[in-house]
Amino acid sequence: MKRKFFLLSICFLYQLSGYSQSREVLYIAHLIRPDGIEIPFQFTAPLSQTGSYFWNINNGKEHIRVDKFEAIGDSVRVSMPLFESYFMIKRIGNSFKGRWVKGGSQSDQIMAFSAEPNTGTKKATAKVQINGKWAVVFTGADGKSNPAIGEFIQKGDLLTGTFLTTTGDYRYLGGSVNADSFQLYTFDGGHAFLFTGKAGKGGIKDGKFYSGLVYKESWFAKKDAGARMPENASAVYLRKGEERISFAFPDLSGDTVRSNDRRFKDKVVIVQIMGSWCPNCMDETAFLSDFYNRYKSKGLEIVSLAYELTLNKERSVKSLLKFKDKFQVQYPMLITDVTVNDSLRTEKTLPQLTPIKMFPTTIIIGKDGIVRKIDTGFVGPGTGSYFDTYRKKFTAEIEELLQQ
């Protein structure tokens, strides 16, 4: 019976009247917050030669393939490939309605979801150009301001780009310009973001940033080709008198891995502080997995220390296995014995360090076991040239340590 429901449910995904002739259908989707703000994103639903069904979620230059569909009653559960995140949807005419569910530390976060096929193109309406680099200031509900850099690429009405902040980047953003207003948005399964603003001679004003269910910030920006981020704003250091770190945590199979294990002796070691809930950690894991495959034969080891949402080991292992499988991770991924929300997470796990302020944080250790650098400045591939610069610098630093 479950198989029958599955086939019936998948059929409604195929049989979109008026669109079945097309090899690819573009949908405009919205996640609807309790305050009425709708965070948009786009996905395409191509029909392959074999008749299989999948979504491609498009965030600017990023394309996330979603291919896990499961019939549950008269609905379909669409699971995201990474993160604890899924949709429960039903077809209504040519549209979809339902909800998005994201696993949290205390309870699930739920947002209403809708998607409709894009029925045509509109005339170009952009009256401003916001191409280039911008010095940005975000202001939260507490009144505290934080600097950032905006990097935008505009082609007609189409807009892509990202923001770099002191705690990471907002990855791949896509959107559009309408007259003097614009929007940028992204949905990766872990986070849903929407940035809006108005551009004029004085810069960008009336900026709003919406994240998930309730979070909201204001922002403004001025064009500045020389804009730079302040250094060490989120830095982590060794405590006075310390020069090494030590750890002992179980890997995904339950075996304990220790910092003094033989595999790390006389090796350059990269310790990645991360979590399976963290989109920037996803980007760094992809980068480090490839890096490890190229340098492990030269004396490099990498180990991840995961700070998860709960102490439920089964749940944490399941989430981390998605990372391991997606990025073909060959180095150990360990689960720490505290949650990311524990205010004493650093003292309980790596007491040699000052408080860990951001994820990911990367610790680089020389062959002698001494910490050489603690890096909180990872920027992902969505930042373009910033990522290229980071990758070159990181590679040079590791190669120098390997030669020692």
C-alpha positions in Angstrom: 0.0 0.0 0.0 2.8 2.4 0.8 4.3 1.8 -2.6 1.0 2.6 -4.2 0.7 5.9 -2.3 4.3 6.6 -3.4 3.5 6.1 -7.0 0.4 8.2 -6.8 2.2 11.0 -5.0 5.1 11.1 -7.4 2.6 11.1 -10.3 1.3 14.5 -9.2 4.8 15.8 -9.4 5.1 14.8 -13.0 1.6 15.7 -14.3 1.7 19.5 -14.2 -0.9 20.5 -16.8 0.6 22.9 -19.3 4.2 22.1 -18.3 4.5 18.4 -19.1 5.9 19.2 -22.5 8.9 21.0 -21.0 12.1 19.3 -20.0 12.5 21.7 -17.1 10.0 23.7 -15.0 11.1 26.8 -13.0 9.2 27.2 -9.7 9.1 30.3 -7.5 8.9 29.2 -3.9 8.3 31.1 -0.6 8.9 30.3 3.0 6.3 32.3 5.0 7.3 33.7 8.4 4.8 34.3 11.3 5.2 38.0 10.7 4.1 37.6 7.1 7.5 38.1 5.5 8.0 35.7 2.6 11.6 34.4 2.0 11.8 33.4 -1.7 13.9 30.9 -3.5 13.8 29.1 -6.8 14.1 25.6 -8.0 13.8 23.7 -11.2 12.1 20.3 -11.7 13.6 18.7 -14.8 12.2 15.5 -16.2 15.1 13.2 -17.2 15.2 10.5 -19.9 14.5 7.9 -17.3 11.5 9.7 -15.8 13.1 10.2 -12.4 12.2 13.3 -10.5 14.4 15.7 -8.6 14.7 19.4 -7.7 17.6 21.7 -8.4 17.5 24.6 -5.9 19.3 27.6 -7.4 21.1 30.1 -5.2 23.0 32.3 -7.6 25.8 30.1 -8.9 25.0 27.3 -6.5 22.8 24.4 -7.5 21.6 21.9 -4.8 20.2 18.7 -6.1 17.4 17.2 -4.1 16.3 13.7 -5.0 14.9 12.1 -1.9 11.1 11.9 -2.2 9.0 9.7 0.1 5.2 9.3 0.1 3.6 9.7 3.5 -0.2 9.3 3.3 -1.5 11.9 0.7 1.7 14.0 1.0 5.3 13.8 -0.2 8.3 14.3 2.1 11.2 16.0 0.3 14.4 15.6 2.3 17.3 18.0 1.9 20.7 16.3 1.1 22.4 18.0 4.1 21.2 19.4 7.4 18.1 18.2 9.4 15.6 19.7 7.0 12.7 18.5 4.9 9.4 19.6 3.2 6.0 18.1 3.6 4.0 19.0 0.4 0.8 18.5 -1.5 -0.1 19.4 -5.0 -2.9 22.0 -5.5 -3.4 22.5 -9.2 0.0 23.3 -10.7 1.3 24.6 -7.4 2.6 23.1 -4.2 1.6 23.8 -0.6 3.0 22.5 2.7 5.6 23.2 5.3 9.3 23.3 5.8 10.6 21.6 8.9 14.1 22.2 10.3 15.5 20.3 13.3 16.4 22.5 16.3 18.1 22.1 19.6 14.9 22.2 21.6 12.1 21.7 19.0 11.6 21.7 15.3 11.3 25.0 13.5 8.3 25.1 11.0 7.5 27.5 8.2 4.7 27.5 5.7 5.8 26.7 2.2 4.3 27.4 -1.3 5.7 27.1 -4.8 4.2 28.0 -8.2 5.6 27.5 -11.7 7.0 30.6 -13.3 4.6 31.4 -16.1 6.6 33.9 -18.1 9.2 36.6 -18.2 8.7 40.3 -17.2 10.1 43.4 -18.8 13.4 44.8 -17.5 12.7 47.3 -14.7 16.0 48.0 -13.1 16.7 51.8 -12.7 19.9 51.5 -10.6 23.2 49.7 -10.8 24.6 48.2 -7.6 27.4 46.2 -9.1 30.6 46.2 -7.1 31.9 46.3 -3.5 30.0 48.0 -0.7 30.9 48.8 2.9 28.0 47.5 4.9 26.8 48.0 8.5 24.2 45.6 10.0 22.3 46.6 13.2 20.5 44.1 15.3 17.5 44.5 17.6 19.9 45.1 20.5 21.2 48.2 18.7 24.7 46.7 18.2 26.3 47.4 14.8 28.6 45.0 12.9 30.6 45.8 9.8 30.4 43.7 6.6 31.3 43.8 3.0 28.8 43.4 0.2 29.9 42.1 -3.2 27.3 42.3 -5.9 27.1 41.4 -9.6 24.2 42.9 -11.5 23.3 41.9 -15.1 20.2 43.7 -16.1 17.5 42.8 -13.6 19.4 39.8 -12.3 21.5 40.1 -9.1 23.9 37.8 -7.4 26.5 38.2 -4.7 27.2 37.7 -1.0 28.0 39.4 2.3 31.3 38.9 4.2 31.0 39.4 8.0 33.2 39.0 11.0 31.7 35.6 11.6 31.6 34.2 8.1 29.9 34.8 4.7 26.3 34.4 3.6 27.3 32.1 0.8 25.6 32.2 -2.6 22.9 34.8 -2.9 20.6 35.3 -6.0 17.9 37.8 -6.6 16.7 40.7 -8.7 16.5 44.5 -9.1 13.1 46.2 -9.5 13.3 49.9 -10.2 15.5 51.2 -7.3 14.8 48.3 -5.0 16.3 44.9 -4.9 16.3 41.6 -3.1 18.9 38.8 -2.5 18.0 35.5 -1.0 19.2 31.9 -0.5 18.0 28.6 0.8 20.4 25.7 1.4 18.4 23.5 3.7 20.0 24.8 6.8 19.2 28.5 6.5 16.7 30.7 4.7 17.9 34.3 4.2 16.4 37.4 2.5 18.1 40.8 2.1 16.2 43.8 0.8 17.2 47.4 0.2 16.9 50.5 -1.9 19.8 52.0 -3.9 20.3 55.7 -4.8 23.0 58.3 -5.0 23.6 58.2 -1.2 24.2 54.4 -1.2 21.9 51.6 -0.1 19.3 52.5 2.5 16.3 50.9 4.2 18.1 47.6 4.2 16.4 44.6 5.9 17.8 41.2 6.6 15.4 38.4 7.5 16.6 34.9 8.7 14.4 32.0 9.4 11.4 32.2 11.6 11.9 35.5 13.4 15.4 37.0 13.1 15.6 40.5 11.6 18.3 43.1 11.2 18.6 46.5 9.5 21.4 47.5 7.3 22.8 50.2 5.1 25.8 50.5 2.7 28.0 52.8 0.8 30.0 51.9 -2.3 33.6 51.5 -1.4 36.1 49.7 -3.6 38.6 49.7 -0.7 36.3 48.3 2.0 38.1 45.9 4.3 37.0 43.8 7.2 38.5 44.4 10.7 41.0 41.7 11.6 40.7 39.4 14.6 37.1 40.4 15.4 36.2 36.8 16.2 39.6 35.5 17.0 40.4 32.5 19.2 43.7 32.2 21.0 45.7 29.8 23.2 45.4 30.7 26.8 48.5 32.1 28.5 51.1 29.4 29.1 49.6 27.0 26.6 51.1 25.9 23.3 49.3 22.6 22.6 45.7 21.3 22.6 44.5 17.8 23.6 41.3 16.0 22.9 39.7 12.5 23.1 36.3 12.0 21.5 34.4 9.2 19.7 34.3 9.1 15.9 31.2 8.2 13.9 31.8 4.5 14.6 32.1 5.1 18.4 35.9 4.5 18.6 37.7 7.1 20.6 40.3 9.2 18.7 42.9 11.1 20.8 45.2 13.9 20.0 48.2 11.8 21.0 47.3 8.9 18.7 50.1 7.6 16.5 48.4 8.8 13.3 49.1 12.4 14.3 52.7 11.9 15.4 55.2 13.9 13.4 52.4 15.2 11.2 51.0 18.6 10.3 47.5 18.5 11.8 44.5 20.6 11.0 41.7 20.5 13.6 38.4 21.7 12.2 35.9 22.9 14.8 32.5 22.6 13.1 28.9 21.4 13.3 26.5 19.6 10.9 24.1 22.5 11.3 26.5 25.1 9.9 26.4 26.1 6.2 29.9 27.6 6.3 31.2 24.4 7.8 29.7 22.6 4.8 31.9 24.8 2.5 35.0 24.3 4.6 34.4 20.5 4.8 34.2 20.4 1.0 37.5 22.4 0.8 39.3 20.4 3.5 38.2 17.0 2.1 39.8 17.8 -1.3 42.8 19.3 0.4 43.4 16.2 2.5 43.3 13.9 -0.5 46.0 16.0 -2.1 48.3 16.4 0.9 47.8 13.3 3.1 50.7 11.5 1.4 53.0 14.4 2.2 52.4 14.2 6.0 49.1 16.0 6.6 46.3 14.9 8.9 42.9 16.4 9.5 40.4 15.8 12.2 36.9 17.4 12.8 35.5 18.2 16.2 31.7 18.5 15.9 29.6 20.6 18.3 26.1 19.4 17.6 22.6 20.7 18.5 21.9 18.0 21.1 23.6 15.2 23.0 21.7 12.6 21.1 24.5 10.6 19.6 22.4 8.8 17.1 21.0 12.1 15.7 24.4 13.6 15.6 26.0 10.6 13.8 23.1 10.7 11.2 23.7 14.3 10.5 27.5 14.1 10.3 27.3 11.0 8.0 25.5 13.3 5.4 28.6 15.5 5.4 31.0 12.5 5.3 29.1 10.9 2.4 28.5 14.1 0.4 32.1 15.3 0.5 33.8 11.8 0.7 35.5 12.7 3.9 38.4 10.4 4.6 39.7 11.9 7.9 38.1 11.3 11.4 35.0 13.2 12.3 34.6 13.3 16.1 31.5 14.2 18.2 32.3 16.3 21.3 30.5 15.7 24.5 28.8 19.1 24.7 26.3 21.0 22.5 27.1 24.1 20.5 24.7 26.1 22.8 26.6 25.2 25.9 28.1 28.4 27.3 31.1 26.4 28.6 31.6 24.4 25.4 35.3 25.5 25.1 36.2 25.0 28.8 34.7 21.5 28.7 36.3 20.3 25.5 39.4 22.5 24.6 40.3 24.3 27.8 43.6 25.4 26.4 41.7 27.9 24.2 39.9 31.2 24.8 36.2 30.9 24.0 35.3 29.6 20.6 33.2 32.4 19.0 32.5 31.1 15.5 32.1 28.1 13.4 34.1 27.0 11.6 37.4 27.6 13.5 40.5 25.9 12.3 43.5 25.0 14.4 46.8 24.4 12.6 49.4 22.3 14.4 53.0 21.7 13.4 54.9 18.4 13.3 56.1 19.1 16.8 52.6 19.2 18.2 52.7 23.0 18.8 49.8 25.1 17.7 51.0 27.4 15.0 47.8 29.2 14.0 44.1 29.5 14.9 42.1 30.6 11.9 38.6 32.1 12.3 38.8 33.7 8.8 37.4 31.0 6.5 35.5 32.4 3.5 33.7 30.1 1.2 33.5 29.7 -2.6 30.5 32.0 -2.7 32.8 34.9 -2.1 34.7 34.5 -5.4 38.1 36.2 -5.3 38.1 36.2 -1.5 38.0 32.4 -1.5 40.7 32.2 -4.1 43.0 34.4 -1.9 42.2 32.4 1.2 42.9 29.1 -0.6 46.3 30.3 -1.9 47.3 31.6 1.5 46.1 28.5 3.4 47.9 26.2 0.9 51.2 28.2 1.2 51.1 28.0 5.1 50.5 24.3 5.1 53.1 23.5 2.5 55.7 25.5 4.5 54.9 23.5 7.7 55.1 20.2 5.7 58.6 21.2 4.6 59.8 21.8 8.2 
